[in-house]
Amino acid sequence: MKKGILILTVLCMMLIGCQSDHDAYDVDGFSAVKEYVDTIIPLIDKALDSMEETDVQEITKTNEQLFIFGEGTKYDKAEMANWTIELGLEEGEWVIEGEELFEQLMAVYQTTNAFINEFEEQSKVSEETVKALQQERTALAEMFRQ
């Protein structure tokens, strides 16, 4: 009886010690990231194609409602730097590192805000700002393979 309990205890300890790092990130936080990415990328595409005020306003609204990352938030650089997100069918097939993700999210947020501010001030956007937004949008989409 004691031997059985000892074996069971050792097996439990081994299972706990050998747990996968599959969830080596905040699942709710990554869900929030995914929601933002899935929403902002099509909005950027639409705004760049149309240059309509309503499309630019949608980006503003999305940034206000869904962008919950950055310094002073629950999902700051220090928190996200601990994340390693493995996606894909094979282990290690597709990995998103949290610090890189944080930096890319911040870059998209900053360039969308520059785009918005320039549009609101001049009712148009410079080619330089458009190229910067396209570049950051593409980098974020590649990270998520969209």
Beta strands, then each sheet from edge to edge (+ up, - down):
strand 1: 23-24
strand 2: 84-87
strand 3: 94-97
sheet 1: 1+ 2- 3+
end
